[in-house]
Amino acid sequence: MRITVVGAGVVGLTCAVRLLEAGHDVAVLARDLPRETTSAVAAALWYPYRAFPQDRVTAWARSTYATFAELADDPATGVVMRPGTEVFGSPQPDPWWVSAVPSLTREGRLPPPYVDGWTFVAPVVEMPVYLEWLLARVEALGGSVTRMALAALPEGGDVVVNCSGIGSRLLAGDPAVTPVRGQVVLVEQFGLDRWWLDAAGPTYVVPRARDVVVGGTGEEGEWSRTPSAATAEEILARASRLVPALAGARVLRSAVGLRPARPSLRLERVGRTVHCYGHGGAGVTLSWGTADEVTSLVGAVPGSTTGG
Ligand SMILES: Cc1cc2nc3c(=O)[nH]c(=O)nc-3n(C[C@H](O)[C@H](O)[C@H](O)COP(=O)(O)OP(=O)(O)OC[C@H]3O[C@@H](n4cnc5c(N)ncnc54)[C@H](O)[C@@H]3O)c2cc1C
């Protein structure tokens, strides 16, 4: 089938890869190319944050975890499996997504003010590297990515897959998808090899090859993509309480992205359109799981015996 994917963030590119692997012809159209998207700003720690509903999110997150664990064998992907710890200021039940990870260890002794927490190995995805890898994979499989700002979902082709994130306010006429602004600060690597997360804040410190992503904010309904210097200072102060070694790190720059939040992620087929948007703070975490479901909603290539 001839398929147009709208959007070249992590969701659109991952759908394009799976659709190409299933034997379809795929053209990706996007106003922003991969490195210019919200996806490029993501930390990007595997973690089911601000995405709903919980049962479907857990299943998508579980299968994405498994795919990233395989991709981590190839350094060219930018995916690394890293241990890390989430901390809490009050006692917690197990997380709702616990079945999505192979194991999770309770932390009995944490420095104050933290009283509870858990450690697990999670995929950490260096997005600038990974988005280039995804793009190269799309092209190697025979797909194309073209810059185009659309005022409506395109006509033509057999199926349109809408992965336009926050752009679905316009392209799907959907006011339920709203921005949750996130700012991060990039600092030079200072020898950190594990991640830390305090979802209250949210505050996180995520190591990559040459830098460390320090976050963050979750500002509902805020559209500004300009980093704030005062917010950067506040983030660094908060994160330094979580990881004291951060205090002396050299600051490189700040970045902002608008998470496409929705009360419930939209993944459904309506006529010849498959909508796949509203991944909130977990677009990377859910990307392979939702791409597999999009591929099954698109259906088999005519004449194929594999079921596509
Ligand atoms: C600071 C921050 C930290 C984050 N950390 C994490 C993390 O640790 N883990 C995690 O899983 N997630 C994280 N996220 C969330 C993650 O970044 C998003 O869920 C994800 O990027 C959404 O991907 P997407 O492909 O749906 O949207 P986007 O990356 O926004 O891509 C949308 C695409 O649609 C295109 N488009 C939109 N409108 C139009 C139009 N009219 N015409 C043509 N093209 C259009 C855009 O140009 C773009 O190419 C973070 C987000 C932020 C901001």
The ligand as an ORCA input file, in Angstrom:
! r2SCAN-3c Opt
* xyz 0 1
  C      12.024     18.234     28.038
  C      11.420     16.947     27.560
  C      11.894     15.734     28.060
  C      11.338     14.547     27.626
  N      11.833     13.384     28.116
  C      11.315     12.209     27.684
  C      11.852     10.987     28.153
  O      12.780     10.961     28.974
  N      11.299      9.826     27.692
  C      10.266      9.809     26.799
  O       9.803      8.737     26.406
  N       9.742     10.976     26.342
  C      10.233     12.158     26.770
  N       9.689     13.343     26.341
  C       8.462     13.312     25.516
  C       8.751     13.087     24.071
  O       9.693     14.031     23.633
  C       7.447     13.209     23.263
  O       6.444     12.349     23.789
  C       7.715     12.826     21.823
  O       8.769     13.606     21.295
  C       6.477     12.986     20.942
  O       6.864     12.570     19.672
  P       5.975     12.870     18.397
  O       6.699     12.230     17.245
  O       4.556     12.504     18.656
  O       5.984     14.482     18.252
  P       7.098     15.499     17.714
  O       8.471     15.072     18.045
  O       6.642     16.838     18.180
  O       6.949     15.413     16.129
  C       5.783     15.881     15.488
  C       6.049     15.964     14.005
  O       4.819     16.387     13.361
  C       5.123     17.454     12.484
  N       3.972     18.327     12.272
  C       3.188     18.904     13.211
  N       2.278     19.695     12.609
  C       2.512     19.624     11.265
  C       1.910     20.209     10.124
  N       0.887     21.063     10.217
  N       2.412     19.902      8.896
  C       3.452     19.044      8.766
  N       4.067     18.458      9.831
  C       3.585     18.754     11.061
  C       6.261     18.175     13.191
  O       6.910     19.060     12.286
  C       7.113     16.988     13.622
  O       7.896     16.529     12.545
  C      10.254     14.557     26.722
  C       9.786     15.769     26.221
  C      10.361     16.949     26.630
  C       9.844     18.229     26.066
*
